[in-house]
């Protein structure tokens, strides 16, 4: 989870004043309140490749909403 938070902050830290949102907060998708768009989702997934390798290709879009949901998918990939 720490690695996900670090990557997230590298990309979007300026939008969150350097603070990581709650692990279960909806960050990606239509219900997010942070102003992240679909291209931001792609940027985040791409930034995960050097850290998690091919597991990133197995992420399911419908479960790509919070840091915890991404973390859980990567752990089970």
N, CA, C and O atoms as a MOPAC input file, in Angstrom:
PM7 MOZYME 1SCF
protein

 N      0.82300 1    -1.19700 1     0.00000 1
 C      0.00000 1     0.00000 1     0.00000 1
 C      0.86600 1     1.26000 1     0.00000 1
 O      0.51100 1     2.27100 1    -0.60600 1
 N      2.00800 1     1.18300 1     0.68900 1
 C      2.89500 1     2.34900 1     0.75200 1
 C      3.39300 1     2.75100 1    -0.62800 1
 O      3.49000 1     3.93700 1    -0.94400 1
 N      3.70600 1     1.75700 1    -1.44200 1
 C      4.19300 1     2.04500 1    -2.79400 1
 C      3.09700 1     2.70400 1    -3.63300 1
 O      3.37500 1     3.62700 1    -4.39800 1
 N      1.86800 1     2.24200 1    -3.49600 1
 C      0.75100 1     2.86300 1    -4.21600 1
 C      0.59000 1     4.31600 1    -3.79700 1
 O      0.41600 1     5.19300 1    -4.64400 1
 N      0.64700 1     4.57200 1    -2.51700 1
 C      0.49700 1     5.94000 1    -2.00500 1
 C      1.61200 1     6.83600 1    -2.52400 1
 O      1.36700 1     7.98300 1    -2.89700 1
 N      2.82100 1     6.32300 1    -2.54900 1
 C      3.95100 1     7.10900 1    -3.03300 1
 C      3.77700 1     7.47600 1    -4.50800 1
 O      3.98500 1     8.62600 1    -4.89600 1
 N      3.39700 1     6.49800 1    -5.32200 1
 C      3.18000 1     6.75000 1    -6.75000 1
 C      2.02800 1     7.73200 1    -6.93400 1
 O      2.10500 1     8.63900 1    -7.76200 1
 N      0.96700 1     7.54800 1    -6.16400 1
 C     -0.18900 1     8.44800 1    -6.26400 1
 C      0.23200 1     9.88700 1    -5.95200 1
 O     -0.13800 1    10.81700 1    -6.66900 1
 N      0.99800 1    10.06100 1    -4.89100 1
 C      1.43400 1    11.41100 1    -4.50500 1
 C      2.37300 1    12.02900 1    -5.53300 1
 O      2.33100 1    13.23800 1    -5.76200 1
 N      3.21300 1    11.21700 1    -6.14800 1
 C      4.09600 1    11.73600 1    -7.18700 1
 C      3.29400 1    12.34000 1    -8.33000 1
 O      3.68300 1    13.36200 1    -8.89600 1
 N      2.18700 1    11.71500 1    -8.66400 1
 C      1.36600 1    12.18800 1    -9.78100 1
 C      0.38100 1    13.27700 1    -9.38800 1
 O      0.20700 1    14.25600 1   -10.11400 1
 N     -0.25800 1    13.10600 1    -8.24900 1
 C     -1.38700 1    13.97200 1    -7.90700 1
 C     -1.23400 1    14.71800 1    -6.59100 1
 O     -2.19600 1    15.31900 1    -6.11300 1
 N     -0.06200 1    14.69500 1    -6.00300 1
 C      0.15100 1    15.32300 1    -4.70400 1
 C     -0.21900 1    16.79700 1    -4.67300 1
 O     -0.70100 1    17.29400 1    -3.65600 1
 N      0.00200 1    17.50400 1    -5.78100 1
 C     -0.33500 1    18.92600 1    -5.82400 1
 C     -1.83700 1    19.16600 1    -5.69600 1
 O     -2.25200 1    20.21500 1    -5.20100 1
 N     -2.64400 1    18.22700 1    -6.12700 1
 C     -4.10800 1    18.36300 1    -6.02000 1
 C     -4.60900 1    18.05900 1    -4.61200 1
 O     -5.72100 1    18.43900 1    -4.24500 1
 N     -3.78900 1    17.37700 1    -3.83600 1
 C     -4.20100 1    16.94100 1    -2.49500 1
 C     -3.34200 1    17.57000 1    -1.40500 1
 O     -3.33000 1    17.09600 1    -0.26800 1
 N     -2.62700 1    18.62900 1    -1.74900 1
 C     -1.74400 1    19.30800 1    -0.79600 1
 C     -0.78400 1    18.33600 1    -0.12500 1
 O     -0.45800 1    18.49400 1     1.05100 1
 N     -0.32800 1    17.32700 1    -0.87100 1
 C      0.65300 1    16.38600 1    -0.36700 1
 C      0.11400 1    15.32900 1     0.58100 1
 O      0.88600 1    14.53800 1     1.12300 1
 N     -1.18900 1    15.30200 1     0.79000 1
 C     -1.77800 1    14.30600 1     1.68000 1
 C     -2.48800 1    13.23400 1     0.86600 1
 O     -3.20800 1    13.53000 1    -0.08700 1
 N     -2.27400 1    11.99500 1     1.25700 1
 C     -2.93100 1    10.88200 1     0.57500 1
 C     -4.34800 1    10.75200 1     1.11000 1
 O     -4.54800 1    10.71700 1     2.32500 1
 N     -5.33800 1    10.68000 1     0.22200 1
 C     -6.71300 1    10.45300 1     0.67900 1
 C     -6.84600 1     9.09900 1     1.37500 1
 O     -5.97300 1     8.24100 1     1.24600 1
 N     -7.91000 1     8.91800 1     2.09000 1
 C     -8.20300 1     7.65100 1     2.76000 1
 C     -8.10300 1     6.49800 1     1.76500 1
 O     -8.45200 1     6.64800 1     0.59400 1
 N     -7.62700 1     5.35500 1     2.23200 1
 C     -7.44700 1     4.18200 1     1.36800 1
 C     -8.72300 1     3.77500 1     0.64100 1
 O     -8.66300 1     3.23800 1    -0.46400 1
 N     -9.88200 1     4.02900 1     1.25800 1
 C    -11.15300 1     3.60900 1     0.66300 1
 C    -11.88600 1     4.73300 1    -0.06200 1
 O    -12.98500 1     4.52100 1    -0.57500 1
 N    -11.29800 1     5.91800 1    -0.11200 1
 C    -11.94200 1     7.04000 1    -0.80900 1
 C    -12.00800 1     6.74600 1    -2.30300 1
 O    -11.06300 1     6.20900 1    -2.88100 1
 N    -13.11700 1     7.09900 1    -2.91700 1
 C    -13.26700 1     6.91500 1    -4.36300 1
 C    -12.45600 1     7.99300 1    -5.06600 1
 O    -12.80800 1     9.17200 1    -5.03600 1
 N    -11.37000 1     7.57500 1    -5.69500 1
 C    -10.45900 1     8.49500 1    -6.36900 1
 C    -10.64800 1     8.50200 1    -7.87500 1
 O    -10.43700 1     9.51800 1    -8.53700 1
 N    -11.04400 1     7.36800 1    -8.40000 1
 C    -11.18900 1     7.21800 1    -9.84400 1
 C    -12.61100 1     6.78600 1   -10.15800 1
 O    -13.22000 1     6.02600 1    -9.40600 1
 N    -13.12800 1     7.26900 1   -11.26000 1
 C    -14.48000 1     6.90800 1   -11.65800 1
 C    -15.42400 1     8.08200 1   -11.49900 1
 O    -15.03900 1     9.13800 1   -10.99700 1
 N    -16.66300 1     7.89200 1   -11.92800 1
 C    -17.63100 1     8.99100 1   -11.96000 1
 C    -18.02800 1     9.51800 1   -10.57800 1
 O    -18.51500 1    10.64500 1   -10.47800 1
 N    -17.83900 1     8.74600 1    -9.52600 1
 C    -18.26300 1     9.17400 1    -8.19100 1
 C    -17.15700 1     9.87600 1    -7.40200 1
 O    -17.34500 1    10.19000 1    -6.22700 1
 N    -16.01200 1    10.12500 1    -8.03100 1
 C    -14.92900 1    10.74900 1    -7.28000 1
 C    -15.19700 1    12.23700 1    -7.10200 1
 O    -15.78500 1    12.88200 1    -7.97000 1
 N    -14.76100 1    12.76700 1    -5.97500 1
 C    -14.98600 1    14.18500 1    -5.67200 1
 C    -13.69400 1    14.98800 1    -5.77100 1
 O    -13.63600 1    16.13600 1    -5.33100 1
 N    -12.65400 1    14.37800 1    -6.35100 1
 C    -11.34700 1    15.00800 1    -6.40100 1
 C    -10.99200 1    15.60700 1    -7.76200 1
 O     -9.92300 1    16.19700 1    -7.92400 1
 N    -11.86400 1    15.46000 1    -8.71000 1
 C    -11.61600 1    16.03400 1   -10.02800 1
 C    -10.66700 1    15.23400 1   -10.90000 1
 O    -10.16000 1    15.74600 1   -11.89800 1
 N    -10.42100 1    13.97400 1   -10.53200 1
 C     -9.57300 1    13.12900 1   -11.37200 1
 C    -10.40500 1    12.57600 1   -12.52100 1
 O    -11.54700 1    12.15600 1   -12.33400 1
 N     -9.82300 1    12.58300 1   -13.69700 1
 C    -10.54100 1    12.16900 1   -14.90200 1
 C     -9.99900 1    10.83600 1   -15.40600 1
 O     -9.04500 1    10.29100 1   -14.85000 1
 N    -10.61500 1    10.32000 1   -16.46200 1
 C    -10.22300 1     9.01200 1   -16.98100 1
 C     -8.76000 1     8.99000 1   -17.40600 1
 O     -8.09300 1     7.96800 1   -17.24500 1
 N     -8.25100 1    10.08000 1   -17.94000 1
 C     -6.84300 1    10.12800 1   -18.33400 1
 C     -5.94700 1    10.02400 1   -17.09900 1
 O     -4.85400 1     9.46300 1   -17.17700 1
 N     -6.39200 1    10.55300 1   -15.97200 1
 C     -5.62600 1    10.43200 1   -14.72900 1
 C     -5.55500 1     8.97600 1   -14.28300 1
 O     -4.53900 1     8.53800 1   -13.74300 1
 N     -6.61500 1     8.23900 1   -14.50400 1
 C     -6.62200 1     6.81400 1   -14.18300 1
 C     -5.56900 1     6.09000 1   -15.01000 1
 O     -4.83800 1     5.24300 1   -14.49600 1
 N     -5.49600 1     6.42300 1   -16.27500 1
 C     -4.50300 1     5.80600 1   -17.16000 1
 C     -3.08400 1     6.19600 1   -16.75100 1
 O     -2.18000 1     5.36100 1   -16.78000 1
 N     -2.88500 1     7.44500 1   -16.37400 1
 C     -1.55700 1     7.89200 1   -15.93000 1
 C     -1.13100 1     7.12000 1   -14.69200 1
 O      0.02200 1     6.70000 1   -14.58500 1
 N     -2.05400 1     6.93100 1   -13.75600 1
 C     -1.73300 1     6.21800 1   -12.52300 1
 C     -1.38400 1     4.75900 1   -12.83300 1
 O     -0.38800 1     4.23200 1   -12.33500 1
 N     -2.20300 1     4.12000 1   -13.65000 1
 C     -1.93700 1     2.71700 1   -14.01100 1
 C     -0.58100 1     2.59900 1   -14.70100 1
 O      0.17700 1     1.67200 1   -14.41500 1
 N     -0.27200 1     3.51100 1   -15.59200 1
 C      1.01400 1     3.48000 1   -16.29100 1
 C      2.17600 1     3.68200 1   -15.32300 1
 O      3.22600 1     3.05800 1   -15.47500 1
 N      1.99500 1     4.54300 1   -14.34000 1
 C      3.04600 1     4.80300 1   -13.35500 1
 C      3.28900 1     3.60300 1   -12.44700 1
 O      4.34900 1     3.49200 1   -11.83100 1
 N      2.31100 1     2.70900 1   -12.36500 1
 C      2.46300 1     1.51800 1   -11.53200 1
 C      3.29700 1     0.42500 1   -12.20300 1
 O      3.82900 1    -0.45400 1   -11.52600 1
 N      3.40900 1     0.47800 1   -13.52200 1
 C      4.12300 1    -0.57100 1   -14.26800 1
 C      5.54800 1    -0.82300 1   -13.76500 1
 O      5.91100 1    -1.98400 1   -13.57500 1
 N      6.36500 1     0.19500 1   -13.54400 1
 C      7.73000 1    -0.09700 1   -13.08300 1
 C      7.77900 1    -0.74900 1   -11.70000 1
 O      8.75800 1    -1.41100 1   -11.35700 1
 N      6.74000 1    -0.56500 1   -10.92400 1
 C      6.72200 1    -1.07900 1    -9.55400 1
 C      6.06000 1    -2.45900 1    -9.43300 1
 O      6.44800 1    -3.27100 1    -8.59400 1
 N      5.05900 1    -2.70800 1   -10.28000 1
 C      4.28000 1    -3.94200 1   -10.15400 1
 C      4.30100 1    -4.80400 1   -11.41300 1
 O      3.71600 1    -5.88600 1   -11.42700 1
 N      4.95300 1    -4.34900 1   -12.44800 1
 C      5.12600 1    -5.13500 1   -13.66100 1
 C      3.82200 1    -5.55900 1   -14.31700 1
 O      2.85400 1    -4.79900 1   -14.36400 1
 N      3.81600 1    -6.78500 1   -14.82300 1
 C      2.68800 1    -7.29900 1   -15.59300 1
 C      1.38800 1    -7.41300 1   -14.80400 1
 O      0.31700 1    -7.53600 1   -15.39800 1
 N      1.46500 1    -7.37500 1   -13.48800 1
 C      0.23400 1    -7.42600 1   -12.68100 1
 C     -0.70300 1    -6.27500 1   -13.03100 1
 O     -1.92200 1    -6.39900 1   -12.90900 1
 N     -0.13300 1    -5.16400 1   -13.46300 1
 C     -0.94000 1    -3.98200 1   -13.80100 1
 C     -1.88900 1    -4.29100 1   -14.95300 1
 O     -3.00900 1    -3.78200 1   -14.99200 1
 N     -1.44500 1    -5.12000 1   -15.88700 1
 C     -2.28400 1    -5.46000 1   -17.04000 1
 C     -3.52000 1    -6.27300 1   -16.64600 1
 O     -4.48200 1    -6.34800 1   -17.41000 1
 N     -3.49500 1    -6.87300 1   -15.47400 1
 C     -4.62400 1    -7.67900 1   -15.01000 1
 C     -5.63900 1    -6.88700 1   -14.19000 1
 O     -6.65900 1    -7.43700 1   -13.77500 1
 N     -5.37100 1    -5.59500 1   -13.95100 1
 C     -6.31800 1    -4.78100 1   -13.17700 1
 C     -7.64100 1    -4.65400 1   -13.92100 1
 O     -7.66800 1    -4.44600 1   -15.13400 1
 N     -8.71400 1    -4.77900 1   -13.19400 1
 C    -10.05600 1    -4.64800 1   -13.78000 1
 C    -10.54700 1    -3.21600 1   -13.57300 1
 O    -10.53900 1    -2.69800 1   -12.45700 1
 N    -10.96500 1    -2.60200 1   -14.64500 1
 C    -11.39400 1    -1.20200 1   -14.60900 1
 C    -12.55000 1    -1.00100 1   -13.63600 1
 O    -12.59300 1    -0.00200 1   -12.91900 1
 N    -13.48100 1    -1.94300 1   -13.61000 1
 C    -14.65500 1    -1.77500 1   -12.74700 1
 C    -14.29500 1    -1.80100 1   -11.25800 1
 O    -15.08000 1    -1.35700 1   -10.42000 1
 N    -13.10800 1    -2.32100 1   -10.93200 1
 C    -12.65800 1    -2.35100 1    -9.54100 1
 C    -11.50400 1    -1.38100 1    -9.29300 1
 O    -10.78000 1    -1.51900 1    -8.30800 1
 N    -11.33400 1    -0.42700 1   -10.15700 1
 C    -10.24600 1     0.53800 1   -10.07900 1
 C    -10.81500 1     1.86200 1    -9.59400 1
 O    -10.98300 1     2.79200 1   -10.38300 1
 N    -11.11200 1     1.95600 1    -8.29700 1
 C    -11.73900 1     3.17400 1    -7.79500 1
 C    -10.99000 1     3.80200 1    -6.62900 1
 O    -10.93800 1     5.02700 1    -6.52300 1
 N    -10.41500 1     2.99400 1    -5.76200 1
 C     -9.70700 1     3.51200 1    -4.58900 1
 C     -8.31500 1     2.88100 1    -4.51800 1
 O     -8.02300 1     1.91400 1    -5.22200 1
 N     -7.47700 1     3.43400 1    -3.67400 1
 C     -6.15300 1     2.83000 1    -3.50000 1
 C     -6.27000 1     1.40800 1    -2.96800 1
 O     -5.51000 1     0.52800 1    -3.36900 1
 N     -7.22100 1     1.18200 1    -2.06500 1
 C     -7.40000 1    -0.16100 1    -1.52600 1
 C     -7.85600 1    -1.14000 1    -2.61300 1
 O     -7.38500 1    -2.27700 1    -2.65400 1
 N     -8.76200 1    -0.71300 1    -3.48900 1
 C     -9.23600 1    -1.63600 1    -4.52500 1
 C     -8.11300 1    -1.99700 1    -5.48900 1
 O     -8.03400 1    -3.13400 1    -5.95300 1
 N     -7.24700 1    -1.03700 1    -5.79200 1
 C     -6.10100 1    -1.31200 1    -6.66400 1
 C     -5.11900 1    -2.22700 1    -5.93000 1
 O     -4.61500 1    -3.19000 1    -6.50800 1
 N     -4.85300 1    -1.93100 1    -4.67500 1
 C     -3.94200 1    -2.73900 1    -3.87000 1
 C     -4.42300 1    -4.19600 1    -3.79100 1
 O     -3.64000 1    -5.12500 1    -3.99000 1
 N     -5.70100 1    -4.38300 1    -3.50400 1
 C     -6.25900 1    -5.72900 1    -3.39600 1
 C     -6.12200 1    -6.49700 1    -4.70500 1
 O     -5.79900 1    -7.68400 1    -4.70500 1
 N     -6.36900 1    -5.81700 1    -5.81600 1
 C     -6.23300 1    -6.49000 1    -7.11400 1
 C     -4.78800 1    -6.88400 1    -7.38300 1
 O     -4.52500 1    -7.97700 1    -7.88500 1
 N     -3.85800 1    -6.00900 1    -7.05400 1
 C     -2.45100 1    -6.30900 1    -7.30000 1
 C     -1.96500 1    -7.45000 1    -6.41700 1
 O     -1.10500 1    -8.22600 1    -6.83200 1
 N     -2.49800 1    -7.56200 1    -5.21600 1
 C     -2.09700 1    -8.63500 1    -4.31500 1
 C     -2.61600 1    -9.98700 1    -4.77800 1
 O     -2.00500 1   -11.01800 1    -4.49500 1
 N     -3.73500 1    -9.99200 1    -5.48300 1
 C     -4.34800 1   -11.24000 1    -5.92200 1
 C     -4.04700 1   -11.57700 1    -7.37200 1
 O     -4.54100 1   -12.57200 1    -7.90100 1
 N     -3.24000 1   -10.75200 1    -8.00900 1
 C     -2.92300 1   -10.99100 1    -9.43300 1
 C     -1.86300 1   -12.06300 1    -9.57400 1
 O     -1.46900 1   -12.39800 1   -10.69100 1

